């Protein structure tokens, strides 16, 4: 999972550098916006994968330890992600 997330983030980092280069070269605005949308989508995918892993490990572990406050924490996190 960690390697997968790191690979995706490296790709996103390259996309952001590419967007900066497009702006520096005065690339047509619509093309830049398209690349920004693609980068946002890629970041959303990383968030979903990370949330899934968090729920399957961290959340389950804390509930098994009797820490029910983690459910409220998870709800806040999910609300934050759903705003986007």
MOPAC internal coordinates of N, CA, C and O (Angstrom, degrees):
PM7 1SCF
backbone

  N    0.0000 0     0.00 0     0.00 0    0    0    0
  C    1.4501 1     0.00 0     0.00 0    1    0    0
  C    1.5350 1   110.01 1     0.00 0    2    1    0
  O    1.2310 1   120.72 1   132.99 1    3    2    1
  N    1.3307 1   116.23 1   -47.01 1    3    2    1
  C    1.4684 1   120.19 1  -178.24 1    5    3    2
  C    1.5254 1   110.94 1   -61.32 1    6    5    3
  O    1.2310 1   120.77 1   137.36 1    7    6    5
  N    1.3271 1   116.14 1   -42.64 1    7    6    5
  C    1.4622 1   119.73 1  -179.86 1    9    7    6
  C    1.5263 1   110.47 1   -64.99 1   10    9    7
  O    1.2310 1   120.44 1   138.64 1   11   10    9
  N    1.3146 1   116.77 1   -41.36 1   11   10    9
  C    1.4588 1   122.22 1   178.43 1   13   11   10
  C    1.5285 1   110.58 1   -60.41 1   14   13   11
  O    1.2310 1   120.44 1   133.12 1   15   14   13
  N    1.3398 1   116.76 1   -46.88 1   15   14   13
  C    1.4633 1   120.67 1   179.80 1   17   15   14
  C    1.5292 1   111.06 1   -64.01 1   18   17   15
  O    1.2310 1   120.66 1   138.39 1   19   18   17
  N    1.3279 1   116.34 1   -41.61 1   19   18   17
  C    1.4639 1   120.24 1   179.59 1   21   19   18
  C    1.5206 1   111.04 1   -63.48 1   22   21   19
  O    1.2310 1   120.44 1   138.00 1   23   22   21
  N    1.3165 1   116.76 1   -42.00 1   23   22   21
  C    1.4663 1   120.94 1   178.40 1   25   23   22
  C    1.5225 1   110.55 1   -61.66 1   26   25   23
  O    1.2310 1   120.76 1   134.86 1   27   26   25
  N    1.3150 1   116.15 1   -45.14 1   27   26   25
  C    1.4684 1   120.37 1   179.20 1   29   27   26
  C    1.5275 1   111.34 1   -63.02 1   30   29   27
  O    1.2310 1   120.75 1   136.99 1   31   30   29
  N    1.3371 1   116.17 1   -43.01 1   31   30   29
  C    1.4645 1   119.80 1  -179.76 1   33   31   30
  C    1.5245 1   111.80 1   -66.41 1   34   33   31
  O    1.2310 1   120.19 1   144.61 1   35   34   33
  N    1.3178 1   117.25 1   -35.39 1   35   34   33
  C    1.4652 1   120.10 1   175.50 1   37   35   34
  C    1.5255 1   110.87 1   -63.05 1   38   37   35
  O    1.2310 1   120.94 1   139.52 1   39   38   37
  N    1.3267 1   115.81 1   -40.48 1   39   38   37
  C    1.4570 1   120.83 1   177.95 1   41   39   38
  C    1.5350 1   110.34 1   -64.28 1   42   41   39
  O    1.2310 1   120.82 1   137.39 1   43   42   41
  N    1.3254 1   116.03 1   -42.61 1   43   42   41
  C    1.4653 1   120.96 1   178.95 1   45   43   42
  C    1.5247 1   110.12 1   -63.76 1   46   45   43
  O    1.2310 1   120.67 1   138.49 1   47   46   45
  N    1.3114 1   116.32 1   -41.51 1   47   46   45
  C    1.4659 1   120.44 1   177.53 1   49   47   46
  C    1.5293 1   110.29 1   -57.70 1   50   49   47
  O    1.2310 1   120.66 1   138.56 1   51   50   49
  N    1.3177 1   116.34 1   -41.44 1   51   50   49
  C    1.4646 1   120.77 1   176.44 1   53   51   50
  C    1.5175 1   111.68 1   -64.50 1   54   53   51
  O    1.2310 1   120.63 1   141.12 1   55   54   53
  N    1.3292 1   116.41 1   -38.88 1   55   54   53
  C    1.4646 1   119.92 1   177.85 1   57   55   54
  C    1.5334 1   110.87 1   -62.56 1   58   57   55
  O    1.2310 1   120.41 1   138.10 1   59   58   57
  N    1.3292 1   116.83 1   -41.90 1   59   58   57
  C    1.4645 1   120.68 1  -179.76 1   61   59   58
  C    1.5273 1   110.08 1   -64.80 1   62   61   59
  O    1.2310 1   120.47 1   137.33 1   63   62   61
  N    1.3296 1   116.71 1   -42.67 1   63   62   61
  C    1.4747 1   119.37 1   176.27 1   65   63   62
  C    1.5274 1   110.57 1   -61.35 1   66   65   63
  O    1.2310 1   120.73 1   141.85 1   67   66   65
  N    1.3293 1   116.21 1   -38.15 1   67   66   65
  C    1.4559 1   120.60 1   177.83 1   69   67   66
  C    1.5185 1   111.90 1   -64.14 1   70   69   67
  O    1.2310 1   120.57 1   140.20 1   71   70   69
  N    1.3121 1   116.52 1   -39.80 1   71   70   69
  C    1.4674 1   120.83 1   178.12 1   73   71   70
  C    1.5212 1   109.75 1   -63.95 1   74   73   71
  O    1.2310 1   120.83 1   136.32 1   75   74   73
  N    1.3236 1   116.02 1   -43.68 1   75   74   73
  C    1.4635 1   119.33 1   177.98 1   77   75   74
  C    1.5241 1   110.32 1   -59.66 1   78   77   75
  O    1.2310 1   120.49 1   137.28 1   79   78   77
  N    1.3151 1   116.66 1   -42.72 1   79   78   77
  C    1.4634 1   120.76 1   177.84 1   81   79   78
  C    1.5212 1   111.95 1   -62.82 1   82   81   79
  O    1.2310 1   120.69 1   141.27 1   83   82   81
  N    1.3207 1   116.28 1   -38.73 1   83   82   81
  C    1.4693 1   120.15 1   178.03 1   85   83   82
  C    1.5291 1   110.48 1   -62.34 1   86   85   83
  O    1.2310 1   120.85 1   137.82 1   87   86   85
  N    1.3156 1   115.99 1   -42.18 1   87   86   85
  C    1.4688 1   119.95 1   179.31 1   89   87   86
  C    1.5164 1   110.18 1   -66.40 1   90   89   87
  O    1.2310 1   120.47 1   137.35 1   91   90   89
  N    1.3436 1   116.71 1   -42.65 1   91   90   89
  C    1.4702 1   120.42 1   178.19 1   93   91   90
  C    1.5264 1   111.93 1   -60.08 1   94   93   91
  O    1.2310 1   120.74 1   148.32 1   95   94   93
  N    1.3371 1   116.18 1   -31.68 1   95   94   93
  C    1.4685 1   121.05 1  -178.63 1   97   95   94
  C    1.5280 1   112.64 1   -91.74 1   98   97   95
  O    1.2310 1   120.58 1  -172.34 1   99   98   97
  N    1.3330 1   116.50 1     7.66 1   99   98   97
  C    1.4609 1   121.62 1  -179.06 1  101   99   98
  C    1.5301 1   112.49 1    56.50 1  102  101   99
  O    1.2310 1   121.13 1  -137.17 1  103  102  101
  N    1.3090 1   115.45 1    42.83 1  103  102  101
  C    1.4623 1   121.17 1   177.67 1  105  103  102
  C    1.5336 1   109.48 1   -65.16 1  106  105  103
  O    1.2310 1   120.95 1   -30.57 1  107  106  105
  N    1.3072 1   115.79 1   149.43 1  107  106  105
  C    1.4618 1   122.91 1   179.27 1  109  107  106
  C    1.5304 1   109.62 1   -50.48 1  110  109  107
  O    1.2310 1   120.93 1   -51.03 1  111  110  109
  N    1.3289 1   115.83 1   128.97 1  111  110  109
  C    1.4742 1   122.46 1  -172.63 1  113  111  110
  C    1.5292 1   113.20 1   -53.34 1  114  113  111
  O    1.2310 1   120.24 1   137.47 1  115  114  113
  N    1.3200 1   117.15 1   -42.53 1  115  114  113
  C    1.4586 1   120.39 1  -177.90 1  117  115  114
  C    1.5262 1   110.85 1   -61.14 1  118  117  115
  O    1.2310 1   120.33 1   142.82 1  119  118  117
  N    1.3106 1   116.98 1   -37.18 1  119  118  117
  C    1.4705 1   120.79 1   178.29 1  121  119  118
  C    1.5292 1   110.92 1   -66.33 1  122  121  119
  O    1.2310 1   120.62 1   141.14 1  123  122  121
  N    1.3240 1   116.43 1   -38.86 1  123  122  121
  C    1.4670 1   120.59 1   178.26 1  125  123  122
  C    1.5247 1   109.68 1   -66.31 1  126  125  123
  O    1.2310 1   120.46 1   136.14 1  127  126  125
  N    1.3112 1   116.73 1   -43.86 1  127  126  125
  C    1.4641 1   121.21 1   179.83 1  129  127  126
  C    1.5256 1   110.55 1   -61.64 1  130  129  127
  O    1.2310 1   120.25 1   141.25 1  131  130  129
  N    1.3166 1   117.13 1   -38.75 1  131  130  129
  C    1.4622 1   121.24 1   177.32 1  133  131  130
  C    1.5208 1   110.58 1   -60.79 1  134  133  131
  O    1.2310 1   120.47 1   137.23 1  135  134  133
  N    1.3211 1   116.70 1   -42.77 1  135  134  133
  C    1.4646 1   120.58 1   179.21 1  137  135  134
  C    1.5268 1   111.66 1   -68.40 1  138  137  135
  O    1.2310 1   120.40 1   143.63 1  139  138  137
  N    1.3204 1   116.85 1   -36.37 1  139  138  137
  C    1.4667 1   120.42 1   176.73 1  141  139  138
  C    1.5295 1   109.69 1   -63.72 1  142  141  139
  O    1.2310 1   120.23 1   136.92 1  143  142  141
  N    1.3246 1   117.16 1   -43.08 1  143  142  141
  C    1.4683 1   121.12 1   178.65 1  145  143  142
  C    1.5302 1   110.60 1   -61.52 1  146  145  143
  O    1.2310 1   120.31 1   139.29 1  147  146  145
  N    1.3190 1   117.01 1   -40.71 1  147  146  145
  C    1.4661 1   120.94 1   179.00 1  149  147  146
  C    1.5286 1   110.51 1   -64.76 1  150  149  147
  O    1.2310 1   120.45 1   141.02 1  151  150  149
  N    1.3161 1   116.75 1   -38.98 1  151  150  149
  C    1.4635 1   121.38 1   179.22 1  153  151  150
  C    1.5196 1   110.64 1   -67.74 1  154  153  151
  O    1.2310 1   120.31 1   138.62 1  155  154  153
  N    1.3285 1   117.01 1   -41.38 1  155  154  153
  C    1.4575 1   120.36 1   177.17 1  157  155  154
  C    1.5279 1   111.09 1   -62.33 1  158  157  155
  O    1.2310 1   120.63 1   140.12 1  159  158  157
  N    1.3147 1   116.41 1   -39.88 1  159  158  157
  C    1.4589 1   120.84 1   178.03 1  161  159  158
  C    1.5273 1   110.69 1   -63.27 1  162  161  159
  O    1.2310 1   120.69 1   138.25 1  163  162  161
  N    1.3232 1   116.29 1   -41.75 1  163  162  161
  C    1.4646 1   120.62 1   178.93 1  165  163  162
  C    1.5285 1   110.62 1   -64.30 1  166  165  163
  O    1.2310 1   119.95 1   139.38 1  167  166  165
  N    1.3307 1   117.70 1   -40.62 1  167  166  165
  C    1.4636 1   121.01 1   176.96 1  169  167  166
  C    1.5256 1   111.07 1   -64.51 1  170  169  167
  O    1.2310 1   120.25 1   141.19 1  171  170  169
  N    1.3184 1   117.12 1   -38.81 1  171  170  169
  C    1.4628 1   120.58 1   176.96 1  173  171  170
  C    1.5237 1   111.07 1   -62.12 1  174  173  171
  O    1.2310 1   120.45 1   141.75 1  175  174  173
  N    1.3237 1   116.74 1   -38.25 1  175  174  173
  C    1.4674 1   120.42 1   177.93 1  177  175  174
  C    1.5210 1   111.13 1   -64.06 1  178  177  175
  O    1.2310 1   120.53 1   139.53 1  179  178  177
  N    1.3236 1   116.59 1   -40.47 1  179  178  177
  C    1.4661 1   120.68 1   177.28 1  181  179  178
  C    1.5271 1   109.56 1   -62.91 1  182  181  179
  O    1.2310 1   120.46 1   136.18 1  183  182  181
  N    1.3257 1   116.73 1   -43.82 1  183  182  181
  C    1.4659 1   120.62 1   179.36 1  185  183  182
  C    1.5255 1   111.05 1   -59.52 1  186  185  183
  O    1.2310 1   120.22 1   136.66 1  187  186  185
  N    1.3170 1   117.19 1   -43.34 1  187  186  185
  C    1.4647 1   121.09 1  -179.02 1  189  187  186
  C    1.5263 1   111.09 1   -63.88 1  190  189  187
  O    1.2310 1   120.63 1   136.45 1  191  190  189
  N    1.3281 1   116.39 1   -43.55 1  191  190  189
  C    1.4664 1   119.80 1   178.71 1  193  191  190
  C    1.5224 1   111.30 1   -64.12 1  194  193  191
  O    1.2310 1   120.85 1   137.41 1  195  194  193
  N    1.3196 1   115.98 1   -42.59 1  195  194  193
  C    1.4533 1   120.23 1  -179.84 1  197  195  194
  C    1.5300 1   110.80 1   -65.55 1  198  197  195
  O    1.2310 1   120.24 1   139.09 1  199  198  197
  N    1.3262 1   117.14 1   -40.91 1  199  198  197
  C    1.4557 1   121.14 1   177.75 1  201  199  198
  C    1.5322 1   110.92 1   -62.64 1  202  201  199
  O    1.2310 1   120.90 1   137.50 1  203  202  201
  N    1.3129 1   115.88 1   -42.50 1  203  202  201
  C    1.4650 1   119.77 1   178.46 1  205  203  202
  C    1.5250 1   110.73 1   -59.54 1  206  205  203
  O    1.2310 1   120.88 1   131.86 1  207  206  205
  N    1.3223 1   115.92 1   -48.14 1  207  206  205
  C    1.4643 1   119.84 1   178.75 1  209  207  206
  C    1.5216 1   112.22 1   -62.21 1  210  209  207
  O    1.2310 1   120.99 1   140.07 1  211  210  209
  N    1.3265 1   115.71 1   -39.93 1  211  210  209
  C    1.4633 1   121.47 1   179.26 1  213  211  210
  C    1.5295 1   110.37 1   -61.96 1  214  213  211
  O    1.2310 1   120.83 1   136.53 1  215  214  213
  N    1.3232 1   116.02 1   -43.47 1  215  214  213
  C    1.4626 1   119.93 1  -178.95 1  217  215  214
  C    1.5305 1   111.53 1   -67.87 1  218  217  215
  O    1.2310 1   120.42 1   141.35 1  219  218  217
  N    1.3224 1   116.81 1   -38.65 1  219  218  217
  C    1.4596 1   120.71 1  -176.65 1  221  219  218
  C    1.5278 1   112.91 1   -76.25 1  222  221  219
  O    1.2310 1   120.30 1   159.44 1  223  222  221
  N    1.3201 1   117.02 1   -20.56 1  223  222  221
  C    1.4620 1   118.15 1  -178.17 1  225  223  222
  C    1.5282 1   111.67 1  -118.52 1  226  225  223
  O    1.2310 1   120.00 1   107.75 1  227  226  225
  N    1.3027 1   117.60 1   -72.25 1  227  226  225
  C    1.4682 1   121.68 1  -173.84 1  229  227  226
  C    1.5282 1   112.38 1   -57.63 1  230  229  227
  O    1.2310 1   120.73 1   131.31 1  231  230  229
  N    1.3226 1   116.21 1   -48.69 1  231  230  229
  C    1.4634 1   120.38 1  -176.85 1  233  231  230
  C    1.5239 1   110.32 1   -65.20 1  234  233  231
  O    1.2310 1   120.37 1   132.06 1  235  234  233
  N    1.3216 1   116.89 1   -47.94 1  235  234  233
  C    1.4689 1   120.80 1  -179.80 1  237  235  234
  C    1.5277 1   110.22 1   -59.73 1  238  237  235
  O    1.2310 1   120.45 1   135.01 1  239  238  237
  N    1.3267 1   116.74 1   -44.99 1  239  238  237
  C    1.4687 1   120.17 1  -179.60 1  241  239  238
  C    1.5213 1   111.60 1   -59.49 1  242  241  239
  O    1.2310 1   120.62 1   134.28 1  243  242  241
  N    1.3224 1   116.42 1   -45.72 1  243  242  241
  C    1.4695 1   119.68 1  -177.70 1  245  243  242
  C    1.5230 1   111.90 1   -67.97 1  246  245  243
  O    1.2310 1   120.16 1   143.88 1  247  246  245
  N    1.3269 1   117.30 1   -36.12 1  247  246  245
  C    1.4662 1   119.68 1   176.37 1  249  247  246
  C    1.5295 1   110.27 1   -65.74 1  250  249  247
  O    1.2310 1   120.73 1   137.57 1  251  250  249
  N    1.3243 1   116.21 1   -42.43 1  251  250  249
  C    1.4648 1   120.05 1   178.79 1  253  251  250
  C    1.5254 1   111.74 1   -63.30 1  254  253  251
  O    1.2310 1   120.78 1   153.29 1  255  254  253
  N    1.3369 1   116.11 1   -26.71 1  255  254  253
  C    1.4701 1   120.68 1   176.86 1  257  255  254
  C    1.5267 1   111.27 1   -83.25 1  258  257  255
  O    1.2310 1   120.45 1   178.15 1  259  258  257
  N    1.3431 1   116.75 1    -1.85 1  259  258  257
  C    1.4474 1   120.88 1   178.30 1  261  259  258
  C    1.5197 1   114.88 1    91.44 1  262  261  259
  O    1.2310 1   120.16 1  -172.79 1  263  262  261
  N    1.3081 1   117.29 1     7.21 1  263  262  261
  C    1.4694 1   121.75 1  -178.94 1  265  263  262
  C    1.5227 1   109.29 1   -88.67 1  266  265  263
  O    1.2310 1   120.66 1   -87.57 1  267  266  265
  N    1.3149 1   116.34 1    92.43 1  267  266  265
  C    1.4588 1   120.69 1  -177.98 1  269  267  266
  C    1.5290 1   112.99 1   -82.09 1  270  269  267
  O    1.2310 1   120.07 1   168.60 1  271  270  269
  N    1.3272 1   117.48 1   -11.40 1  271  270  269
  C    1.4693 1   120.77 1   177.09 1  273  271  270
  C    1.5259 1   111.24 1   -62.91 1  274  273  271
  O    1.2310 1   120.86 1   157.82 1  275  274  273
  N    1.3161 1   115.97 1   -22.18 1  275  274  273
  C    1.4566 1   120.41 1  -178.73 1  277  275  274
  C    1.5308 1   110.87 1   -63.54 1  278  277  275
  O    1.2310 1   120.09 1   153.81 1  279  278  277
  N    1.3231 1   117.43 1   -26.19 1  279  278  277
  C    1.4659 1   120.73 1   178.96 1  281  279  278
  C    1.5269 1   109.59 1   -65.58 1  282  281  279
  O    1.2310 1   120.42 1   136.22 1  283  282  281
  N    1.3329 1   116.80 1   -43.78 1  283  282  281
  C    1.4691 1   120.20 1   177.31 1  285  283  282
  C    1.5247 1   110.91 1   -63.50 1  286  285  283
  O    1.2310 1   120.97 1   139.46 1  287  286  285
  N    1.3263 1   115.75 1   -40.54 1  287  286  285
  C    1.4648 1   120.43 1   177.31 1  289  287  286
  C    1.5262 1   110.88 1   -59.86 1  290  289  287
  O    1.2310 1   120.79 1   136.59 1  291  290  289
  N    1.3147 1   116.10 1   -43.41 1  291  290  289
  C    1.4604 1   121.57 1   179.19 1  293  291  290
  C    1.5271 1   111.14 1   -62.92 1  294  293  291
  O    1.2310 1   120.53 1   138.01 1  295  294  293
  N    1.3270 1   116.60 1   -41.99 1  295  294  293
  C    1.4675 1   120.24 1   179.14 1  297  295  294
  C    1.5264 1   111.34 1   -61.92 1  298  297  295
  O    1.2310 1   120.09 1   139.16 1  299  298  297
  N    1.3154 1   117.43 1   -40.84 1  299  298  297
  C    1.4689 1   121.30 1   177.26 1  301  299  298
  C    1.5253 1   109.94 1   -63.04 1  302  301  299
  O    1.2310 1   120.83 1   136.24 1  303  302  301
  N    1.3157 1   116.02 1   -43.76 1  303  302  301
  C    1.4681 1   120.51 1   179.13 1  305  303  302
  C    1.5206 1   111.14 1   -61.68 1  306  305  303
  O    1.2310 1   120.39 1   135.84 1  307  306  305
  N    1.3111 1   116.87 1   -44.16 1  307  306  305
  C    1.4687 1   120.53 1  -179.35 1  309  307  306
  C    1.5296 1   111.21 1   -66.05 1  310  309  307
  O    1.2310 1   120.16 1   140.60 1  311  310  309
  N    1.3267 1   117.31 1   -39.40 1  311  310  309
  C    1.4666 1   120.09 1   176.70 1  313  311  310
  C    1.5234 1   110.42 1   -61.68 1  314  313  311
  O    1.2310 1   120.67 1   139.15 1  315  314  313
  N    1.3333 1   116.32 1   -40.85 1  315  314  313
  C    1.4618 1   120.99 1   179.18 1  317  315  314
  C    1.5357 1   110.38 1   -61.87 1  318  317  315
  O    1.2310 1   120.54 1   137.55 1  319  318  317
  N    1.3170 1   116.57 1   -42.45 1  319  318  317
  C    1.4718 1   120.58 1  -179.86 1  321  319  318
  C    1.5312 1   111.76 1   -69.64 1  322  321  319
  O    1.2310 1   120.60 1   146.86 1  323  322  321
  N    1.3135 1   116.47 1   -33.14 1  323  322  321
  C    1.4683 1   119.96 1  -176.90 1  325  323  322
  C    1.5214 1   112.73 1   -76.22 1  326  325  323
  O    1.2310 1   119.76 1   163.39 1  327  326  325
  N    1.3081 1   118.05 1   -16.61 1  327  326  325
  C    1.4707 1   121.34 1   177.59 1  329  327  326
  C    1.5147 1   111.40 1   -64.17 1  330  329  327
  O    1.2310 1   120.52 1   153.67 1  331  330  329
  N    1.3130 1   116.61 1   -26.33 1  331  330  329
  C    1.4535 1   122.02 1  -171.94 1  333  331  330
  C    1.5024 1   112.33 1   -79.65 1  334  333  331
  O    1.2310 1   120.10 1   180.00 1  335  334  333

